[in-house]
Amino acid sequence: MVGESKARGGNGERGPVIRLHKFPIPHSPIFMAIGVAVAACATIRSAIHFDPPEFQLQEIHITGLGLTGGTFDLVFDVYNPNDYALKSTRLEVGLDLEGTHFGDALIDRPLEYQAKAHGPLTVPVRFDWAGVGAGAEALLERQAVRYGYTGSVMLDTPLGDKKVGLHGSGDLPLSKLRP
């Protein structure tokens, strides 16, 4: 009988029959849940990709002038290229005008950057009159001021906290320097 040779581990009609031994695999819901969670985490982590947001200085708004210095707002356009929103927990930036350090800013309140979207970010800065001379001369001669900024932003992402450096430079025309 055909079934007999297979059952005894001998040769069947199609060749040798190999018996496989079964090892007990736990079928409890806890082990299954752990397996699913591990597989899901690995899949999600590999699917989520982080790209740093892009910061572009758009304008400088002068908000106050006094005997010792003044205040102004740096207005940035921020683009979040990710498929998920980002939240910043801290932003620090320093500004140089015409190669002279001009002021520093700190924002330590939460800010949100929507997924795949541009949005404005206003950063208030205090300055002393010491750095104004070079900037004023450039405005009179070129109708523009050369700027540079450096800093960092701490971001809360689905992949954990990320510290991203901020760097930029260029010429800001007089038309974008507003009182």
C-alpha positions as CSV (number, residue, x, y, z in Angstrom):
1,M,0.0,0.0,0.0
2,V,1.3,3.4,-0.9
3,G,0.5,5.0,2.5
4,E,2.5,2.3,4.4
5,S,5.9,3.2,3.0
6,K,5.4,6.9,3.7
7,A,4.2,6.2,7.2
8,R,7.2,4.1,8.0
9,G,9.7,6.6,6.7
10,G,10.7,4.4,3.8
11,N,10.6,5.0,0.1
12,G,7.4,6.2,-1.4
13,E,6.4,6.3,-5.1
14,R,8.2,9.6,-5.6
15,G,11.4,8.8,-3.6
16,P,12.5,8.8,0.0
17,V,10.1,10.2,2.6
18,I,11.6,12.4,5.3
19,R,9.9,12.7,8.6
20,L,9.9,16.2,10.2
21,H,9.9,16.4,14.0
22,K,7.7,19.0,15.4
23,F,9.0,21.4,18.0
24,P,6.6,23.0,20.4
25,I,6.0,26.7,19.5
26,P,4.3,28.8,22.1
27,H,0.9,29.9,20.8
28,S,0.0,32.1,23.8
29,P,-1.4,35.5,23.0
30,I,1.4,37.2,24.8
31,F,4.1,35.7,22.5
32,M,2.0,36.5,19.5
33,A,1.6,40.1,20.6
34,I,5.3,40.5,21.3
35,G,6.1,39.1,17.8
36,V,3.6,41.5,16.1
37,A,4.9,44.5,18.1
38,V,8.6,43.8,17.3
39,A,7.7,43.3,13.6
40,A,5.6,46.5,13.5
41,C,8.3,48.6,15.2
42,A,11.0,47.4,12.8
43,T,8.7,48.1,9.8
44,I,7.6,51.6,11.0
45,R,11.2,52.6,11.9
46,S,12.5,51.6,8.5
47,A,9.5,53.4,6.8
48,I,9.9,56.7,8.6
49,H,12.7,58.9,7.2
50,F,13.9,62.2,8.8
51,D,14.9,65.2,6.7
52,P,15.8,68.4,8.6
53,P,13.5,71.4,8.1
54,E,14.8,74.2,5.9
55,F,15.0,77.7,7.4
56,Q,15.2,80.7,5.0
57,L,15.5,84.3,6.4
58,Q,12.8,86.4,4.7
59,E,12.7,89.7,6.5
60,I,14.0,91.7,9.5
61,H,11.3,93.8,11.3
62,I,12.7,96.5,13.6
63,T,10.4,96.5,16.6
64,G,12.1,98.9,19.0
65,L,15.0,101.4,19.4
66,G,16.4,102.8,22.5
67,L,19.5,104.5,23.9
68,T,21.5,101.3,24.4
69,G,20.2,99.2,21.5
70,G,17.0,97.8,20.3
71,T,14.9,94.8,19.2
72,F,13.9,93.3,15.9
73,D,12.2,90.2,14.6
74,L,13.9,87.7,12.2
75,V,11.1,86.4,10.0
76,F,12.0,82.9,8.6
77,D,10.2,80.7,6.2
78,V,10.4,77.2,7.5
79,Y,9.7,74.2,5.3
80,N,9.2,70.7,6.8
81,P,9.9,68.2,4.0
82,N,8.8,65.2,6.2
83,D,5.5,63.2,6.0
84,Y,4.8,64.0,9.6
85,A,4.7,67.2,11.8
86,L,7.7,68.2,13.8
87,K,7.7,70.0,17.1
88,S,10.7,72.1,18.3
89,T,11.4,72.3,22.0
90,R,14.2,74.9,21.8
91,L,15.7,77.2,19.1
92,E,18.8,79.3,19.4
93,V,20.2,81.6,16.7
94,G,22.9,84.3,16.5
95,L,22.9,86.9,13.8
96,D,25.9,88.7,12.2
97,L,25.5,91.8,10.0
98,E,28.4,92.7,7.7
99,G,30.6,90.3,9.5
100,T,29.9,91.7,13.0
101,H,28.0,89.8,15.6
102,F,24.8,91.7,16.1
103,G,22.5,89.7,18.4
104,D,21.3,86.4,19.8
105,A,17.8,84.9,20.2
106,L,16.3,82.0,22.1
107,I,12.9,80.4,21.8
108,D,12.2,77.8,24.4
109,R,8.5,77.4,23.9
110,P,7.1,74.5,21.7
111,L,6.6,75.3,18.0
112,E,5.0,73.0,15.5
113,Y,6.0,72.6,11.8
114,Q,3.2,71.0,9.7
115,A,4.1,68.0,7.4
116,K,5.1,68.9,3.8
117,A,4.3,72.6,4.5
118,H,5.9,76.1,4.6
119,G,5.2,78.3,7.6
120,P,6.5,81.6,9.0
121,L,8.6,81.7,12.2
122,T,9.3,85.0,14.0
123,V,12.3,85.1,16.2
124,P,12.8,88.2,18.5
125,V,16.4,89.5,18.8
126,R,17.9,92.1,21.1
127,F,20.9,94.1,20.0
128,D,23.4,96.7,21.2
129,W,24.4,99.7,19.2
130,A,28.0,98.5,18.9
131,G,27.2,96.3,15.8
132,V,25.0,98.8,14.0
133,G,27.8,100.9,12.3
134,A,28.8,98.4,9.6
135,G,25.2,97.5,8.8
136,A,24.2,101.2,8.5
137,E,27.1,101.9,6.2
138,A,26.2,98.9,3.9
139,L,22.5,100.0,3.8
140,L,23.6,103.5,2.6
141,E,26.1,102.2,0.0
142,R,24.5,99.1,-1.3
143,Q,20.9,99.4,-0.2
144,A,21.3,95.9,1.3
145,V,22.9,94.4,4.3
146,R,25.0,91.1,4.3
147,Y,23.8,88.7,7.0
148,G,24.8,85.4,8.5
149,Y,23.0,83.3,11.1
150,T,24.0,80.2,13.0
151,G,22.3,78.2,15.7
152,S,20.4,75.1,16.4
153,V,16.9,73.7,16.9
154,M,15.9,70.7,19.1
155,L,13.1,68.7,17.4
156,D,10.8,66.1,18.8
157,T,10.3,63.6,16.0
158,P,8.7,60.1,15.8
159,L,12.3,58.8,15.7
160,G,13.3,60.6,18.9
161,D,14.9,64.0,19.7
162,K,17.1,65.5,17.0
163,K,19.4,68.5,17.1
164,V,19.6,70.3,13.8
165,G,22.1,73.0,13.0
166,L,20.9,76.3,11.5
167,H,23.1,78.1,9.0
168,G,22.5,80.7,6.4
169,S,23.8,83.8,4.8
170,G,23.0,86.3,2.1
171,D,22.1,89.9,1.3
172,L,19.0,91.3,2.7
173,P,17.7,94.3,0.5
174,L,16.5,97.5,2.2
175,S,13.0,96.6,1.1
176,K,13.0,93.6,3.4
177,L,14.3,95.6,6.4
178,R,11.0,97.0,7.8
179,P,10.3,99.2,10.8
